[in-house]
């Protein structure tokens, strides 16, 4: 049973579905963040990607109430129109077949004293989005040391513990592929006394507004939840380790 809401808290920023006007700031933050570690990918991210506007995807953005600047962002991909981006690089286990999945990509947080709070608010928004859309599994691919963020959130590896797969959509840099059940987050975090439990489940944040999110409805024109079975490039990489 979900814990009773204890309080309402305002944030110094807003979290919402990005508007067209906010995309310039999103793009600048992506290019700067990725450019520090992956210069070639950072250069490619100096313009919007097709997925930013595709059905089944949403760009979440955190913006300062003071000046409107972009403090953080992530993009969701659902397997309602196409397989997940990570499935171009590895085959998911059978447990994920015929389930509604959302992959988190392009997670970027601006370096500041608010960085940790921004990240927590984005993850709360992501969880809220997945619950509202009836998502079965949240997935993420994280390079070192970003994968430790998902460890902290109690995500699990889809394959062997700490196995890395080169990701085509991330410059072939090896990433851990991890998953999480949004429906089990409340009980799991409560059991582990996770610091995000109170923030996510016992606090109302009016500044997190996902009312502009498009529904992930399976329609007669789109009646399949996509998965991709491939001979992944990661297989040879992992055998070589």
C-alpha positions as CSV (number, residue, x, y, z in Angstrom):
1,X,0.0,0.0,0.0
2,X,1.3,3.4,-0.9
3,X,2.3,5.6,2.0
4,X,0.1,8.6,2.8
5,X,1.3,11.9,1.3
6,X,2.9,13.9,4.1
7,X,3.6,17.3,2.7
8,X,3.8,19.6,-0.3
9,X,7.1,21.0,-1.4
10,X,8.0,23.6,-4.0
11,X,11.2,23.4,-6.0
12,X,13.4,26.2,-7.4
13,X,12.8,24.8,-10.9
14,X,10.1,23.2,-13.0
15,X,10.0,19.8,-14.5
16,X,7.8,19.3,-17.6
17,X,7.6,18.0,-21.1
18,X,9.9,20.2,-23.2
19,X,8.4,22.7,-25.5
20,X,9.8,23.6,-28.9
21,X,11.1,26.9,-27.4
22,X,13.0,24.9,-24.7
23,X,14.7,22.5,-27.1
24,X,17.6,24.9,-27.8
25,X,18.6,24.8,-24.2
26,X,18.2,21.1,-24.1
27,X,20.4,20.7,-27.1
28,X,23.1,23.0,-25.7
29,X,23.2,21.0,-22.4
30,X,23.4,17.7,-24.2
31,X,26.2,18.8,-26.5
32,X,28.2,20.2,-23.5
33,X,27.6,17.2,-21.3
34,X,28.4,14.5,-23.8
35,X,31.2,16.5,-25.4
36,X,33.2,16.3,-22.1
37,X,33.6,12.5,-22.5
38,X,32.5,11.7,-26.1
39,X,33.6,14.6,-28.3
40,X,32.4,13.1,-31.5
41,X,29.0,12.3,-30.1
42,X,28.8,15.7,-28.4
43,X,29.4,17.3,-31.8
44,X,26.5,15.4,-33.3
45,X,24.2,16.5,-30.5
46,X,24.5,20.1,-31.4
47,X,21.2,19.8,-33.2
48,X,17.9,18.1,-32.4
49,X,17.6,14.4,-33.0
50,X,14.6,12.8,-34.8
51,X,13.6,11.0,-31.6
52,X,13.0,14.3,-29.9
53,X,9.8,14.6,-31.9
54,X,8.7,11.0,-32.5
55,X,5.6,9.4,-31.1
56,X,6.5,7.1,-28.3
57,X,9.2,9.5,-27.1
58,X,9.2,12.5,-24.7
59,X,11.8,15.0,-23.7
60,X,11.7,15.9,-20.0
61,X,13.3,19.1,-19.0
62,X,14.1,20.9,-15.7
63,X,14.2,24.7,-16.0
64,X,15.1,27.4,-13.5
65,X,12.3,29.5,-12.2
66,X,14.7,32.4,-11.9
67,X,15.8,32.7,-15.5
68,X,14.4,29.7,-17.5
69,X,17.7,28.1,-18.1
70,X,17.9,24.4,-18.6
71,X,19.2,22.6,-15.5
72,X,18.6,19.0,-16.6
73,X,17.0,16.8,-19.2
74,X,16.3,13.2,-20.3
75,X,14.4,11.5,-23.1
76,X,12.1,8.5,-22.9
77,X,11.7,5.9,-25.6
78,X,8.8,3.5,-25.5
79,X,8.6,0.3,-27.6
80,X,5.2,1.3,-29.1
81,X,6.5,2.5,-32.5
82,X,9.8,0.8,-32.7
83,X,12.2,-1.3,-30.6
84,X,14.2,0.5,-27.9
85,X,17.5,2.2,-28.9
86,X,19.5,-0.2,-26.8
87,X,18.0,-3.2,-28.7
88,X,20.2,-2.2,-31.7
89,X,23.1,-3.4,-29.7
90,X,21.9,-6.3,-27.7
91,X,19.0,-8.8,-27.4
92,X,16.9,-8.5,-24.2
93,X,15.9,-11.7,-22.3
94,X,12.5,-13.3,-23.0
95,X,11.0,-11.8,-19.8
96,X,10.8,-8.5,-21.6
97,X,8.9,-9.9,-24.6
98,X,5.4,-8.4,-25.1
99,X,5.8,-5.9,-22.3
100,X,5.6,-2.1,-22.4
101,X,9.1,-0.8,-21.8
102,X,10.5,2.7,-21.6
103,X,14.2,3.4,-22.0
104,X,15.8,6.5,-20.6
105,X,18.4,8.2,-22.8
106,X,20.3,11.5,-23.0
107,X,20.3,12.1,-19.3
108,X,22.2,15.3,-18.6
109,X,22.4,17.4,-15.5
110,X,24.0,20.9,-15.4
111,X,26.8,21.1,-12.9
112,X,25.5,23.2,-10.0
113,X,24.7,23.1,-6.3
114,X,21.2,22.0,-7.4
115,X,22.4,19.1,-9.5
116,X,21.5,16.3,-7.1
117,X,18.0,17.8,-6.5
118,X,17.4,18.2,-10.3
119,X,18.4,14.6,-10.9
120,X,16.1,13.4,-8.2
121,X,13.2,15.4,-9.6
122,X,13.8,14.1,-13.1
123,X,13.7,10.5,-11.8
124,X,10.5,11.2,-9.9
125,X,9.0,12.6,-13.1
126,X,10.2,9.6,-15.0
127,X,8.7,7.2,-12.5
128,X,5.4,9.2,-12.5
129,X,5.3,9.1,-16.3
130,X,5.8,5.3,-16.4
131,X,3.1,4.7,-13.8
132,X,0.6,7.0,-15.6
133,X,1.4,5.2,-18.9
134,X,1.1,1.7,-17.5
135,X,4.8,0.8,-18.2
136,X,6.0,-2.6,-17.2
137,X,9.7,-2.0,-17.2
138,X,12.0,1.0,-17.1
139,X,15.4,0.4,-18.8
140,X,18.6,2.4,-19.0
141,X,22.1,1.9,-20.4
142,X,24.8,3.6,-18.4
143,X,28.5,3.9,-19.1
144,X,31.0,4.0,-16.2
145,X,30.6,5.7,-13.8
146,X,27.0,6.7,-14.7
147,X,25.9,3.1,-14.2
148,X,26.4,3.6,-10.4
149,X,23.4,6.0,-10.5
150,X,21.2,3.1,-11.5
151,X,22.8,0.9,-8.9
152,X,21.8,3.5,-6.4
153,X,18.3,3.5,-7.7
154,X,18.2,-0.3,-7.2
155,X,18.0,-1.1,-10.9
156,X,19.1,-4.7,-11.9
157,X,21.3,-5.9,-14.7
158,X,19.3,-7.5,-17.6
159,X,22.2,-9.9,-18.1
160,X,25.1,-11.0,-16.0
161,X,26.1,-8.7,-13.1
162,X,28.1,-5.7,-14.4
163,X,28.2,-6.9,-18.0
164,X,28.8,-4.1,-20.5
165,X,27.5,-3.8,-24.1
166,X,28.8,-1.4,-26.7
167,X,25.9,0.9,-27.6
168,X,25.4,2.0,-31.2
169,X,23.4,5.1,-30.1
170,X,26.2,6.2,-27.7
171,X,29.3,6.0,-29.9
172,X,29.9,2.3,-29.2
173,X,31.0,3.0,-25.7
174,X,30.3,0.0,-23.4
175,X,27.3,0.4,-21.2
176,X,25.6,-1.6,-18.5
177,X,21.9,-2.3,-19.5
178,X,19.7,-2.3,-16.4
179,X,16.0,-2.5,-15.6
180,X,13.5,-1.5,-12.9
181,X,9.8,-2.2,-12.2
182,X,8.0,1.1,-11.6
183,X,5.2,-0.7,-9.9
184,X,7.6,-2.2,-7.3
185,X,9.5,1.0,-6.6
186,X,7.4,2.0,-3.6
187,X,7.7,-1.3,-1.7
188,X,11.4,-1.8,-2.8
189,X,12.6,1.7,-1.7
190,X,10.6,1.5,1.5
191,X,12.1,-1.8,2.4
192,X,15.6,-0.5,1.7
193,X,14.9,2.8,3.4
194,X,16.0,4.5,0.2
195,X,16.4,8.3,0.5
196,X,14.2,8.9,-2.6
197,X,11.2,7.1,-1.1
198,X,10.0,10.1,0.9
199,X,10.7,12.5,-2.0
200,X,8.8,10.4,-4.5
201,X,6.0,8.8,-2.6
202,X,5.4,11.0,0.5
203,X,5.8,14.5,-1.0
204,X,3.7,16.4,-3.6
205,X,5.7,18.5,-6.0
206,X,3.4,20.8,-7.9
207,X,6.4,21.9,-10.0
208,X,6.5,18.5,-11.7
209,X,3.9,18.7,-14.4
210,X,3.6,16.0,-17.0
211,X,0.2,17.0,-18.3
212,X,1.5,17.5,-21.8
213,X,2.8,14.0,-22.2
214,X,1.2,12.0,-25.1
215,X,-0.5,8.7,-24.2
216,X,1.4,5.5,-25.1
217,X,-1.8,3.9,-26.4
218,X,-1.7,0.7,-28.5
219,X,-4.0,1.4,-31.4
220,X,-5.3,-0.7,-34.3
221,X,-2.7,1.1,-36.5
222,X,0.0,0.3,-33.9
223,X,-1.0,-3.0,-32.3
224,X,2.5,-4.5,-31.5
225,X,4.9,-3.9,-28.7
226,X,8.2,-4.0,-30.6
227,X,11.3,-6.0,-29.7
228,X,14.3,-6.6,-31.9
229,X,16.1,-10.0,-32.0
230,X,19.6,-9.5,-33.4
231,X,23.1,-10.9,-33.3
232,X,24.4,-8.0,-31.2
233,X,27.8,-6.5,-31.6
234,X,28.2,-6.8,-27.8
235,X,28.5,-10.6,-27.9
236,X,32.0,-10.5,-29.3
237,X,33.0,-7.8,-26.9
238,X,31.8,-9.7,-23.8
239,X,33.4,-13.0,-25.0
240,X,36.7,-11.1,-25.3
241,X,36.7,-9.9,-21.7
